[in-house]
Amino acid sequence: MIDLSGLTPFASGGNRHCYRHPDDPEKCVKVMRPGRIEELRGRAPWYKRLAGEAHFDDNLRELAGYRQRALRRAGNDNPVWHHLPRWYGIQETSAGPGAVSQLILDHKGEPAPTLEHYLQQHGLDTPITAALERFARWLRDTGVLTKNLLPHNLVVTMRQGAPELTLIDGLGRATLLPFPEWFRWSRRRYIRRRIERMWRRIHWEVSDKSLSWKEAERHG
């Protein structure tokens, strides 16, 4: 069992706390916030509740994301890992089941900053634009399926003097039916739409935000 008692998360999202593994500082352990699964299930429409706990547990959703076709038999040198953390499975912790993955670190050995943070500091400059274009090309080339690509779910590291992006959350498909897994035409269209939405969100992030994201997306 991984003992997280007395530890402070280095990051927290709406559903999960993220801890540095107490026995391996190059691994991340994500656990659901206490009571969050029950809260999400209680607020959901009846038809979503039929999907069971897996629909509300981000750890199980992440596990499903890593089991997608593009990653299922990917070897250590496969290009799919160029922009993804390695996955070590769901393990028991003192705070409940934890999703254990590679912790993406900066040059100081600390958790890498998010793209959201980078954009706040530097804006949409030439280096990060090139990194986003490489990331989008990687999605198209590998067929890796993601949910909406949000700046706080991407982290920035430096490789050979240039920034590169790694997706730390939001892996998997957002569709109810698995057509993007089964059919190439559906997968290409799905990925193209995720990329287009990623760019819209990026441009909103560096705008004056006079419109909320939901409003901007509706007008987009």
C-alpha positions in Angstrom: 0.0 0.0 0.0 1.2 3.5 -0.8 1.0 5.6 2.4 -0.1 9.2 1.6 -1.0 10.1 5.1 0.6 13.5 6.2 1.5 14.4 2.6 0.2 17.5 0.8 -0.9 17.3 -2.8 1.4 19.2 -5.2 -1.7 19.8 -7.4 -5.5 19.3 -7.1 -8.2 19.4 -9.8 -12.0 19.3 -9.5 -12.1 15.6 -8.9 -8.6 14.4 -7.8 -5.6 15.2 -5.7 -2.2 14.6 -7.1 0.6 13.4 -4.9 4.3 12.7 -5.4 4.8 9.0 -4.7 6.4 8.8 -1.3 8.8 6.0 -2.3 9.5 7.1 -5.9 9.6 10.8 -6.5 9.5 10.3 -10.3 5.9 8.9 -10.0 2.6 10.7 -9.6 -0.3 9.2 -7.5 -3.8 10.6 -8.3 -6.7 9.8 -5.9 -10.3 10.9 -6.0 -11.4 13.6 -3.6 -13.3 12.1 -0.7 -17.0 11.8 -1.5 -16.5 13.2 -5.0 -17.8 10.0 -6.8 -21.0 10.0 -4.8 -21.4 13.8 -5.4 -21.0 13.5 -9.1 -23.4 10.5 -9.3 -26.0 12.4 -7.2 -26.0 15.4 -9.6 -26.0 13.3 -12.8 -29.1 12.6 -14.9 -30.6 9.2 -14.4 -29.4 7.8 -17.7 -25.8 8.7 -16.8 -26.1 6.9 -13.5 -26.9 3.7 -15.4 -23.2 3.7 -16.6 -22.1 2.8 -13.1 -19.2 4.0 -11.0 -16.7 3.9 -13.9 -18.5 6.9 -15.4 -17.7 9.1 -12.3 -14.3 7.8 -11.2 -11.5 9.6 -13.0 -9.0 6.9 -12.1 -11.1 4.2 -13.9 -11.6 6.6 -16.9 -7.9 7.1 -17.1 -7.3 3.4 -17.0 -9.7 3.0 -19.9 -7.8 5.8 -21.7 -4.5 3.9 -21.4 -6.3 0.7 -22.7 -7.3 2.3 -26.0 -6.2 0.7 -29.2 -3.3 3.1 -30.0 -1.6 2.3 -26.7 -2.6 -1.3 -26.1 0.5 -2.9 -27.5 2.9 0.0 -27.6 6.5 -0.9 -26.9 8.9 1.3 -24.9 10.2 3.0 -28.1 6.8 3.6 -29.6 6.2 7.3 -30.6 2.9 7.3 -28.6 5.1 7.9 -25.4 6.6 11.1 -26.8 3.8 13.1 -25.3 2.3 10.9 -22.6 3.4 9.8 -19.1 4.1 6.1 -18.6 1.3 4.2 -16.8 1.8 2.0 -13.8 -1.7 1.0 -13.0 -4.2 1.6 -10.2 -2.7 0.8 -6.8 -4.1 0.9 -3.3 -3.2 3.9 -1.1 -4.1 5.1 2.3 -6.5 7.5 0.7 -8.2 5.0 -1.6 -7.3 3.6 -5.1 -4.6 5.7 -6.8 -3.8 6.0 -10.4 0.0 5.8 -10.6 1.9 7.3 -13.6 5.2 8.9 -14.5 5.6 12.3 -13.0 6.7 14.8 -15.7 9.5 16.9 -14.1 11.1 20.2 -15.1 14.9 20.7 -15.2 15.0 21.3 -11.4 13.3 18.0 -10.7 10.0 19.6 -9.7 6.5 18.9 -11.3 6.5 20.6 -14.8 4.5 23.8 -15.2 1.2 23.6 -17.0 0.6 25.1 -20.5 -1.9 27.4 -18.7 0.9 28.8 -16.6 3.2 29.1 -19.6 0.6 31.1 -21.5 0.1 33.4 -18.6 3.8 34.1 -18.4 4.8 34.2 -22.1 1.6 34.3 -24.2 1.3 32.3 -27.4 4.9 32.9 -28.5 6.7 31.2 -31.4 8.3 28.3 -29.4 5.0 27.2 -27.8 3.1 27.6 -31.0 5.6 25.2 -32.7 5.3 22.8 -29.7 1.5 22.8 -30.1 1.8 22.1 -33.8 4.1 19.2 -33.1 1.7 17.9 -30.5 -1.2 18.1 -32.9 0.8 16.3 -35.6 1.6 13.5 -33.0 -2.1 13.1 -32.3 -2.9 12.7 -36.0 0.1 10.4 -36.6 -0.5 8.0 -33.7 -4.3 8.1 -33.5 -4.2 8.6 -29.7 -7.7 9.6 -28.5 -8.2 12.4 -26.0 -11.0 14.2 -24.5 -11.0 18.0 -24.7 -7.4 19.3 -24.7 -7.3 21.9 -21.9 -4.2 24.0 -21.0 -4.2 22.9 -17.4 -4.0 19.2 -18.5 -0.8 19.8 -20.6 2.6 20.4 -19.0 5.6 22.0 -20.6 9.2 20.6 -20.5 12.3 21.6 -22.4 13.9 19.1 -24.8 17.0 20.1 -26.7 16.3 23.7 -26.0 12.7 23.7 -27.2 9.4 23.4 -25.2 7.5 20.2 -25.6 4.0 19.2 -24.3 2.9 16.2 -22.4 -0.7 15.3 -21.7 -1.2 14.5 -18.1 -4.9 14.2 -17.9 -7.9 13.8 -20.3 -6.7 10.7 -22.1 -9.5 8.6 -23.8 -12.5 9.3 -25.9 -15.5 11.6 -25.1 -18.0 9.8 -27.3 -20.5 7.3 -26.0 -20.1 5.0 -29.0 -16.6 3.6 -29.8 -16.6 4.5 -33.5 -13.2 6.4 -33.2 -11.7 3.2 -31.8 -13.1 1.0 -34.6 -13.0 3.1 -37.8 -10.1 5.1 -39.2 -12.4 7.8 -40.8 -14.2 8.3 -37.5 -10.9 8.5 -35.6 -9.4 11.1 -38.0 -12.5 13.3 -37.7 -12.6 12.9 -33.9 -8.9 13.9 -33.6 -9.3 16.8 -36.0 -12.2 18.2 -34.0 -10.2 17.9 -30.7 -7.3 19.7 -32.3 -9.5 22.5 -33.6 -11.1 22.9 -30.2 -7.7 22.9 -28.6 -6.6 25.9 -30.7 -9.9 27.7 -29.9 -9.3 27.3 -26.2 -5.6 28.4 -26.5 -6.6 31.6 -28.3 -9.3 32.2 -25.7 -6.7 31.7 -22.9 -4.5 34.5 -24.3 -7.5 36.8 -25.1 -8.9 39.5 -22.8 -11.6 36.9 -21.8 -14.4 39.4 -22.2 -16.5 36.3 -22.9 -16.6 33.2 -20.7 -15.2 30.1 -22.3 -18.7 28.7 -22.7 -19.8 31.8 -24.5 -16.7 31.9 -26.7 -17.2 28.3 -27.6 -20.8 28.9 -28.5 -19.9 31.8 -30.8 -16.8 30.0 -32.1 
